[in-house]
Amino acid sequence: MQVMQNKSPPENSAARSSPPRGPGNTWGGPAHFPQELRQSLRQRAIRLLARREHTRVELARKLAPHGEPEVIETVIAELARAGLQSDARFAESYVRSQAARLGAARLAQTLRTRGVDAALIAAQLESAELPDEMARAAAVWTKKFIAAPADRREWARQARFLQGRGFSSETIGKLLKAAQA
C-alpha cells in the first residue's frame, strides 16, 4: 500500500511580484508600485529598445501582459525622460530604412498605426532627405517589372502593385505612361 504525500505545487514567482488585484487592492496606486515589478518592466523595456526603436504605443502593448497599465505608463515615461525611448527617433529611423521601398502615403500610414503623432509624421516626412516620389516609384517598379505594361490588364496589375507600396495615383500614372512611351 502506498502512502500519498501532500505535495504543494511550486509557487508562481510572477504571481508574487505583481500587485494584488480586485476590490481588496491595497497597494496604494502609482506611487506605491512594488519596486521589483517596476524594475522587471524597466528591464524588459530596455531589452526591447536594445533590439530596435519602439514607439510608446508599441512598448505599452508588448509590456501589457507583464504588468498593470499604470505601472507600464510610469516606466515608459521614465524611459522617455532618460532619453531611452523616443517616438521622434523611431519615426526618423523607420523613414530612413523604408523610404527607398515605400511611398509617402504608406510611410505615413504605417507610422500612424504604430502610434506616432500626426504632426511628428509630417515633420519627419518633410525633413527626411528623400529622393522625389517619382524616382523612388521608378526604382521600385524597375526592380519588380521587366517591361512596360503591354495591355490594360498588365497596366492595372502594375498600378495595383505600386499603390500597395503607397505611391500616389498621379505618380503611378506618370510612371506607367512614361514606361509605355
N, C-alpha and C positions, 0 to 999 in steps of 0.2 A: 504494500500500500504506500502510495506516495503522499507526502505532506506538501501541500501547496503553500508557498511563501507569498506573502503580500508584498509585491514589488511595486513601488510607486513609479509612474512614468517620470523621465527626466524633465526637469523644469525647462521651460522655453525661455531662453535668455532674452529674446526680443520682447516678450511679454513683461519682463521685469523692468526694461528700460523705457517703456512707453508710459505716459501718464494715465491715470485711471480714467475710464470713460463712463458716461452715463450720468444720471441725476446726482449721484453722490460724489461728483468730481470735486476733489479738494486741493488740487494743485495750484490754484490761485491765479491763473491767467498767464499772459505772455511774459511777465517779469519773473515768474517762478517756474519756468520750464526746467525740467531736470537737466542738469549740466551735461550728463553723458549723452542724452538724446540730442541736444544741440550740437555737441561735439561730433557725434556719429553722422548727423545730417551734413554738417560742415565738411567732414572728410569725404563723404560721398560726393558732394557737390564739387569739391576741389578735384577729385578723381575724374569726374565728368568733364570739368573745364580743362583739365590737363590734356585730354584727348582732342578736343576741339572747342571752339567758342559756342556758347549756348545763350539763347535769349532767356529772360526772366520766366516767360511762359513755359518754355521747354524744360528748364530746370525744375520748376514747380511741378510739372507733370511727371517728370522722372523721379522726383523725391516723394511724391504723394503717397505711394504705398508704404513708406517708411516713417511717416510722422504726421502730426496734425497740421492743418493748413496755417495756423497762426505761427507755429514754430518754423515752418518752412519759409514763410514770408520774412520772418525775422532773420533767419540765416542768410537768405538771398540778399536782403537789404544790407547786412553786414559785409557780404562779399562785394557788393556793388560799391559800398563806401571805401573798401580796401582796394578797389580797382581791379579785382579779380574777375568780375562779371560786368560786361558792358554790351547793351543792345547795339550801340553805335559801332563798336568793334566787330560784333557779329555781322552786322549788315555790310560793313566795308569788306570783310573777309569773304562773305558769300558772293557779293557783286564781283569782286576781283576774280574769284575762282570760277564763276559760272557765266560771266558776261560773254565769253567767246562763243558759247554754245546756245545762249538763250536771248530772246528779245526783251525789250524793256517791260512789256506787259507781263511776261512770265516771271521775270525777276521780281517785279513789284508784288505780284500775286503770291508768290512763294514767301516773300518776306512778311506779307500781311498774315498769311496762315500760321507763320511761326511766332506771331505776336509782336512784330516790330511796329512802332508808331508810324502813322502815315506821313507826318512831317519829316521824320527821320529817313523814311524810304525815299521821299522826293529829294531830300538833301543829298543822300548817297548817290542816287542815280544822276543828279546834276554834277556833283563834284568828281565822280569817277572819270578817269581819263580813258574813255572807251572809244574804239573806232565807231564811226557812224553806223546807224542801224542797217543801212543798205549793204555796207561792206561786211558786217557780221552775218547778215542773211545770205549773202553771196557765198561766203566761206562755208557756212553750214550746208547750203544747197549743193555746192560742188563736191563736198565730201560724201554726200548721200547719193546724188544722182549723176549718171554719166552723161546723159544727153538732155537736151531741151524737150519739153513735152510735145509729143507728136500729134496728139488728138485731145479732145475736151476731157475725156476720162483721165488721161495721164496728167493733164494740167490740173484737174481737181485733186488728184492724189498728191501731187507735189505741193499744191497750195495748202491742203489739209496738214501735211507734214510740217510746213513752215508755221502755220497757225498754231499748231500744238507746241511749237517751240517759243511762242509768244511774240512773233513778228506781226506788225500791223498789216491789215489788208492792202493798204496803199503800197507799202514796201514790197509785199508779195507780188502784187500786180505789176509793178515796175520791173521787178527782177525777172519774172517769168516772161514778160513781153520782150525785155532786152535779150533774154536767152534764146527766144524764137527768132529774133532778127539776125 
